[in-house]
Amino acid sequence: MISTPAGAVFFDVDGTLVPETSSSIHLANFLGHHDELAAAEAAYAAGAMDNRQVSIVDAAAWAGRSEKQIRGWLDDLPLVAGIPETVAWCRRNRLTPVLATLAWAPVGSYLAGRFGFHAFSGPRLESSRGLFTGHVARHFDEYGKRDFALSHARELGLEAHSCAAVGDSRSDLPLFASVGLSVAFNASTAARAVASAVIDSEDLRAVIPSLSRLIVSA
């Protein structure tokens, strides 16, 4: 943990750190329900399904799988360039990097451990005797993401205006509206419309000039 942080940066995963797809779609290629999940995620993006409904569809395919098996598949997860460098920049500048995401908890745990994010959010899967059961243990939506970020900021002794969010889609909108700086990264029209900054890049380091505003205002 960064001592006396000047701010926090909340990074989305799917569509942001994982470009043009989602961690769930990546895993669905191994779990065998790619087409069904892709249709559900498209319905969520269009507002026709909520995250609870999508999570139920996805969780069923995890039945009988272990977290070790899932983590092995995550080694091939497509990721945007520049994640370790951006995390390191945040830490050098006393900005705590956190994953605020709707990705499953095993995905958040994997990415936090790999790149050094301070914490992560996300829905949780039920497990028994080391295997996932195919049921959701805790649902989590875009408002849960916002509430997680604001609660975590308070734990760090920070006000919301000292925090930034980097995201790309519908699930980021409540958080964008709640922090001092919002960065739409390779984002949807809706996210672009409300963000403080809009950036299109194949490298996450492109957000650093925008995040520098937190340092100036700290």
C-alpha atoms as a printed R data frame, in Angstrom:
    type eleno elety resid chain resno       x       y       z
1   ATOM     1    CA   MET     A     1   0.000   0.000   0.000
2   ATOM     2    CA   ILE     A     2   1.183   3.547  -0.760
3   ATOM     3    CA   SER     A     3   1.757   5.554   2.451
4   ATOM     4    CA   THR     A     4  -0.316   8.756   2.645
5   ATOM     5    CA   PRO     A     5  -1.672   8.493  -0.905
6   ATOM     6    CA   ALA     A     6  -2.431  11.706  -2.770
7   ATOM     7    CA   GLY     A     7  -5.204   9.993  -4.716
8   ATOM     8    CA   ALA     A     8  -6.439   6.743  -6.208
9   ATOM     9    CA   VAL     A     9  -7.002   5.561  -9.758
10  ATOM    10    CA   PHE     A    10  -9.737   3.004 -10.379
11  ATOM    11    CA   PHE     A    11  -9.150   0.950 -13.521
12  ATOM    12    CA   ASP     A    12 -11.832  -1.061 -15.306
13  ATOM    13    CA   VAL     A    13 -10.846  -4.467 -16.725
14  ATOM    14    CA   ASP     A    14 -13.136  -5.629 -19.532
15  ATOM    15    CA   GLY     A    15 -12.857  -3.398 -22.589
16  ATOM    16    CA   THR     A    16 -10.188  -1.291 -20.860
17  ATOM    17    CA   LEU     A    17  -7.271  -3.443 -19.703
18  ATOM    18    CA   VAL     A    18  -8.666  -6.272 -21.825
19  ATOM    19    CA   PRO     A    19  -9.135  -4.608 -25.228
20  ATOM    20    CA   GLU     A    20 -12.087  -5.215 -27.568
21  ATOM    21    CA   THR     A    21 -13.435  -8.159 -25.574
22  ATOM    22    CA   SER     A    22 -13.886  -9.299 -21.972
23  ATOM    23    CA   SER     A    23 -12.147 -11.668 -19.613
24  ATOM    24    CA   SER     A    24 -15.352 -13.725 -19.463
25  ATOM    25    CA   ILE     A    25 -15.472 -14.112 -23.243
26  ATOM    26    CA   HIS     A    26 -11.804 -15.171 -23.199
27  ATOM    27    CA   LEU     A    27 -12.540 -17.813 -20.575
28  ATOM    28    CA   ALA     A    28 -15.733 -18.876 -22.363
29  ATOM    29    CA   ASN     A    29 -13.565 -20.127 -25.234
30  ATOM    30    CA   PHE     A    30 -12.209 -22.713 -22.787
31  ATOM    31    CA   LEU     A    31 -15.437 -23.261 -20.848
32  ATOM    32    CA   GLY     A    32 -17.445 -23.942 -24.011
33  ATOM    33    CA   HIS     A    33 -20.203 -21.326 -23.939
34  ATOM    34    CA   HIS     A    34 -18.717 -18.525 -26.038
35  ATOM    35    CA   ASP     A    35 -21.708 -17.846 -28.284
36  ATOM    36    CA   GLU     A    36 -24.247 -17.864 -25.448
37  ATOM    37    CA   LEU     A    37 -22.154 -15.494 -23.330
38  ATOM    38    CA   ALA     A    38 -21.351 -13.174 -26.249
39  ATOM    39    CA   ALA     A    39 -25.083 -12.760 -26.873
40  ATOM    40    CA   ALA     A    40 -25.687 -12.032 -23.178
41  ATOM    41    CA   GLU     A    41 -22.883  -9.445 -23.026
42  ATOM    42    CA   ALA     A    42 -24.223  -7.742 -26.149
43  ATOM    43    CA   ALA     A    43 -27.652  -7.581 -24.508
44  ATOM    44    CA   TYR     A    44 -26.093  -6.019 -21.408
45  ATOM    45    CA   ALA     A    45 -24.302  -3.382 -23.494
46  ATOM    46    CA   ALA     A    46 -27.620  -2.565 -25.170
47  ATOM    47    CA   GLY     A    47 -29.428  -2.307 -21.829
48  ATOM    48    CA   ALA     A    48 -31.582  -5.376 -22.484
49  ATOM    49    CA   MET     A    49 -30.045  -7.463 -19.660
50  ATOM    50    CA   ASP     A    50 -28.577  -6.534 -16.299
51  ATOM    51    CA   ASN     A    51 -25.329  -7.812 -14.869
52  ATOM    52    CA   ARG     A    52 -27.105 -10.274 -12.566
53  ATOM    53    CA   GLN     A    53 -28.661 -12.030 -15.572
54  ATOM    54    CA   VAL     A    54 -25.359 -12.142 -17.458
55  ATOM    55    CA   SER     A    55 -23.554 -13.484 -14.398
56  ATOM    56    CA   ILE     A    56 -26.032 -16.348 -14.021
57  ATOM    57    CA   VAL     A    57 -25.528 -17.337 -17.662
58  ATOM    58    CA   ASP     A    58 -21.747 -17.235 -17.285
59  ATOM    59    CA   ALA     A    59 -21.459 -18.893 -13.877
60  ATOM    60    CA   ALA     A    60 -23.223 -22.072 -14.990
61  ATOM    61    CA   ALA     A    61 -20.316 -22.952 -17.291
62  ATOM    62    CA   TRP     A    62 -17.796 -22.762 -14.430
63  ATOM    63    CA   ALA     A    63 -19.274 -25.815 -12.677
64  ATOM    64    CA   GLY     A    64 -16.617 -28.397 -11.854
65  ATOM    65    CA   ARG     A    65 -13.683 -26.121 -12.669
66  ATOM    66    CA   SER     A    66 -10.938 -25.131 -10.225
67  ATOM    67    CA   GLU     A    67  -9.428 -21.690  -9.705
68  ATOM    68    CA   LYS     A    68  -6.011 -23.112 -10.609
69  ATOM    69    CA   GLN     A    69  -7.388 -24.185 -13.990
70  ATOM    70    CA   ILE     A    70  -8.929 -20.751 -14.554
71  ATOM    71    CA   ARG     A    71  -5.692 -18.978 -13.649
72  ATOM    72    CA   GLY     A    72  -3.844 -21.074 -16.220
73  ATOM    73    CA   TRP     A    73  -6.223 -19.884 -18.931
74  ATOM    74    CA   LEU     A    74  -5.781 -16.278 -17.789
75  ATOM    75    CA   ASP     A    75  -2.082 -16.424 -18.649
76  ATOM    76    CA   ASP     A    76  -3.185 -15.980 -22.286
77  ATOM    77    CA   LEU     A    77  -5.662 -13.179 -21.565
78  ATOM    78    CA   PRO     A    78  -5.224 -10.409 -24.184
79  ATOM    79    CA   LEU     A    79  -4.147  -7.215 -22.437
80  ATOM    80    CA   VAL     A    80  -3.470  -3.664 -23.514
81  ATOM    81    CA   ALA     A    81   0.196  -2.625 -23.532
82  ATOM    82    CA   GLY     A    82   1.636  -0.476 -20.774
83  ATOM    83    CA   ILE     A    83  -0.143  -1.854 -17.696
84  ATOM    84    CA   PRO     A    84   2.960  -2.423 -15.514
85  ATOM    85    CA   GLU     A    85   4.430   0.925 -16.484
86  ATOM    86    CA   THR     A    86   1.182   2.766 -15.711
87  ATOM    87    CA   VAL     A    87   0.817   1.038 -12.339
88  ATOM    88    CA   ALA     A    88   4.432   1.905 -11.518
89  ATOM    89    CA   TRP     A    89   3.838   5.542 -12.510
90  ATOM    90    CA   CYS     A    90   0.800   5.709 -10.225
91  ATOM    91    CA   ARG     A    91   2.766   4.371  -7.295
92  ATOM    92    CA   ARG     A    92   5.693   6.742  -7.871
93  ATOM    93    CA   ASN     A    93   3.235   9.619  -7.766
94  ATOM    94    CA   ARG     A    94   1.369   8.445  -4.643
95  ATOM    95    CA   LEU     A    95  -1.732   7.423  -6.585
96  ATOM    96    CA   THR     A    96  -3.056   4.062  -5.396
97  ATOM    97    CA   PRO     A    97  -3.963   1.842  -8.391
98  ATOM    98    CA   VAL     A    98  -7.121  -0.215  -7.845
99  ATOM    99    CA   LEU     A    99  -9.204  -2.496 -10.084
100 ATOM   100    CA   ALA     A   100 -12.862  -1.420 -10.098
101 ATOM   101    CA   THR     A   101 -14.447  -4.020 -12.308
102 ATOM   102    CA   LEU     A   102 -17.388  -6.317 -12.959
103 ATOM   103    CA   ALA     A   103 -14.984  -9.115 -13.937
104 ATOM   104    CA   TRP     A   104 -15.184 -12.231 -11.763
105 ATOM   105    CA   ALA     A   105 -13.133 -12.137  -8.548
106 ATOM   106    CA   PRO     A   106 -10.633 -14.772  -9.813
107 ATOM   107    CA   VAL     A   107  -9.841 -12.432 -12.716
108 ATOM   108    CA   GLY     A   108  -9.369  -9.434 -10.439
109 ATOM   109    CA   SER     A   109  -7.219 -11.482  -8.069
110 ATOM   110    CA   TYR     A   110  -5.059 -12.696 -10.943
111 ATOM   111    CA   LEU     A   111  -4.508  -9.222 -12.413
112 ATOM   112    CA   ALA     A   112  -3.891  -7.619  -9.009
113 ATOM   113    CA   GLY     A   113  -1.243 -10.195  -8.219
114 ATOM   114    CA   ARG     A   114   0.378  -9.992 -11.639
115 ATOM   115    CA   PHE     A   115   0.582  -6.201 -11.912
116 ATOM   116    CA   GLY     A   116   0.476  -4.901  -8.340
117 ATOM   117    CA   PHE     A   117  -2.973  -3.330  -8.106
118 ATOM   118    CA   HIS     A   118  -3.808  -2.544  -4.494
119 ATOM   119    CA   ALA     A   119  -7.265  -4.184  -4.485
120 ATOM   120    CA   PHE     A   120 -10.031  -5.402  -6.767
121 ATOM   121    CA   SER     A   121 -13.797  -5.649  -6.906
122 ATOM   122    CA   GLY     A   122 -16.146  -7.985  -8.728
123 ATOM   123    CA   PRO     A   123 -18.829 -10.655  -8.434
124 ATOM   124    CA   ARG     A   124 -17.918 -13.910  -6.706
125 ATOM   125    CA   LEU     A   125 -18.587 -17.493  -7.675
126 ATOM   126    CA   GLU     A   126 -19.765 -20.169  -5.271
127 ATOM   127    CA   SER     A   127 -17.287 -22.987  -4.688
128 ATOM   128    CA   SER     A   128 -17.251 -26.269  -2.800
129 ATOM   129    CA   ARG     A   129 -14.271 -28.528  -2.095
130 ATOM   130    CA   GLY     A   130 -12.046 -26.459  -4.356
131 ATOM   131    CA   LEU     A   131 -14.374 -26.479  -7.355
132 ATOM   132    CA   PHE     A   132 -16.830 -23.892  -8.645
133 ATOM   133    CA   THR     A   133 -20.450 -25.007  -8.382
134 ATOM   134    CA   GLY     A   134 -21.889 -23.043 -11.295
135 ATOM   135    CA   HIS     A   135 -23.740 -20.602  -9.024
136 ATOM   136    CA   VAL     A   136 -23.106 -16.972  -8.129
137 ATOM   137    CA   ALA     A   137 -22.136 -16.373  -4.501
138 ATOM   138    CA   ARG     A   138 -22.305 -12.572  -4.726
139 ATOM   139    CA   HIS     A   139 -23.733 -10.470  -7.517
140 ATOM   140    CA   PHE     A   140 -22.118  -7.149  -8.393
141 ATOM   141    CA   ASP     A   141 -23.237  -4.398 -10.764
142 ATOM   142    CA   GLU     A   142 -22.187  -0.932 -11.941
143 ATOM   143    CA   TYR     A   143 -23.520   0.662  -8.747
144 ATOM   144    CA   GLY     A   144 -21.638  -1.867  -6.674
145 ATOM   145    CA   LYS     A   145 -18.521  -0.889  -8.609
146 ATOM   146    CA   ARG     A   146 -19.093   2.774  -7.752
147 ATOM   147    CA   ASP     A   147 -19.799   2.005  -4.099
148 ATOM   148    CA   PHE     A   148 -16.700  -0.207  -3.853
149 ATOM   149    CA   ALA     A   149 -14.518   2.577  -5.267
150 ATOM   150    CA   LEU     A   150 -15.914   5.281  -2.994
151 ATOM   151    CA   SER     A   151 -15.672   3.019   0.062
152 ATOM   152    CA   HIS     A   152 -12.101   2.109  -0.809
153 ATOM   153    CA   ALA     A   153 -11.220   5.779  -1.260
154 ATOM   154    CA   ARG     A   154 -12.541   6.486   2.247
155 ATOM   155    CA   GLU     A   155 -10.447   3.625   3.635
156 ATOM   156    CA   LEU     A   156  -7.403   5.300   2.072
157 ATOM   157    CA   GLY     A   157  -8.366   8.624   3.655
158 ATOM   158    CA   LEU     A   158  -9.291  10.159   0.303
159 ATOM   159    CA   GLU     A   159 -12.152  12.293  -0.946
160 ATOM   160    CA   ALA     A   160 -13.826  11.316  -4.225
161 ATOM   161    CA   HIS     A   161 -12.517  14.445  -5.947
162 ATOM   162    CA   SER     A   162  -8.951  13.147  -5.369
163 ATOM   163    CA   CYS     A   163  -9.702   9.990  -7.367
164 ATOM   164    CA   ALA     A   164  -9.857   9.075 -11.042
165 ATOM   165    CA   ALA     A   165 -11.590   6.320 -12.980
166 ATOM   166    CA   VAL     A   166 -10.377   4.821 -16.252
167 ATOM   167    CA   GLY     A   167 -13.037   2.858 -18.132
168 ATOM   168    CA   ASP     A   168 -14.872   2.335 -21.369
169 ATOM   169    CA   SER     A   169 -18.559   1.495 -21.076
170 ATOM   170    CA   ARG     A   170 -21.951   1.393 -19.378
171 ATOM   171    CA   SER     A   171 -20.592  -0.184 -16.207
172 ATOM   172    CA   ASP     A   172 -18.303   2.825 -15.634
173 ATOM   173    CA   LEU     A   173 -20.920   5.579 -15.818
174 ATOM   174    CA   PRO     A   174 -21.945   5.730 -12.131
175 ATOM   175    CA   LEU     A   175 -18.282   5.795 -11.080
176 ATOM   176    CA   PHE     A   176 -17.416   8.427 -13.704
177 ATOM   177    CA   ALA     A   177 -20.094  10.653 -12.185
178 ATOM   178    CA   SER     A   178 -18.688  10.241  -8.670
179 ATOM   179    CA   VAL     A   179 -14.940  10.916  -8.961
180 ATOM   180    CA   GLY     A   180 -12.933  14.037  -9.691
181 ATOM   181    CA   LEU     A   181 -11.478  12.801 -12.980
182 ATOM   182    CA   SER     A   182 -12.902  10.303 -15.476
183 ATOM   183    CA   VAL     A   183 -10.969   8.957 -18.465
184 ATOM   184    CA   ALA     A   184 -12.835   7.230 -21.293
185 ATOM   185    CA   PHE     A   185 -10.277   4.828 -22.767
186 ATOM   186    CA   ASN     A   186 -11.178   3.271 -26.145
187 ATOM   187    CA   ALA     A   187 -14.703   3.878 -24.958
188 ATOM   188    CA   SER     A   188 -18.328   3.683 -25.987
189 ATOM   189    CA   THR     A   189 -20.261   6.760 -27.060
190 ATOM   190    CA   ALA     A   190 -22.021   6.949 -23.690
191 ATOM   191    CA   ALA     A   191 -18.759   6.861 -21.720
192 ATOM   192    CA   ARG     A   192 -17.130   9.447 -23.989
193 ATOM   193    CA   ALA     A   193 -20.051  11.814 -23.525
194 ATOM   194    CA   VAL     A   194 -19.583  12.140 -19.760
195 ATOM   195    CA   ALA     A   195 -15.818  11.704 -19.319
196 ATOM   196    CA   SER     A   196 -13.336  14.405 -18.327
197 ATOM   197    CA   ALA     A   197 -10.929  13.105 -20.974
198 ATOM   198    CA   VAL     A   198 -11.256  10.814 -23.995
199 ATOM   199    CA   ILE     A   199  -8.280   8.739 -25.145
200 ATOM   200    CA   ASP     A   200  -7.922   6.158 -27.888
201 ATOM   201    CA   SER     A   201  -4.719   4.146 -27.762
202 ATOM   202    CA   GLU     A   202  -3.292   0.636 -27.785
203 ATOM   203    CA   ASP     A   203  -1.118   1.565 -24.785
204 ATOM   204    CA   LEU     A   204  -2.453   2.328 -21.312
205 ATOM   205    CA   ARG     A   205   0.369   4.810 -20.741
206 ATOM   206    CA   ALA     A   206  -1.597   7.224 -22.926
207 ATOM   207    CA   VAL     A   207  -3.791   7.985 -19.893
208 ATOM   208    CA   ILE     A   208  -0.867   9.266 -17.806
209 ATOM   209    CA   PRO     A   209  -1.031  12.917 -18.992
210 ATOM   210    CA   SER     A   210  -4.689  13.036 -17.939
211 ATOM   211    CA   LEU     A   211  -4.003  11.351 -14.602
212 ATOM   212    CA   SER     A   212  -1.283  13.946 -13.958
213 ATOM   213    CA   ARG     A   213  -4.092  16.382 -13.144
214 ATOM   214    CA   LEU     A   214  -4.541  14.529  -9.854
215 ATOM   215    CA   ILE     A   215  -0.944  15.300  -8.911
216 ATOM   216    CA   VAL     A   216  -1.365  19.001  -9.680
217 ATOM   217    CA   SER     A   217  -4.524  19.185  -7.588
218 ATOM   218    CA   ALA     A   218  -3.176  17.075  -4.721
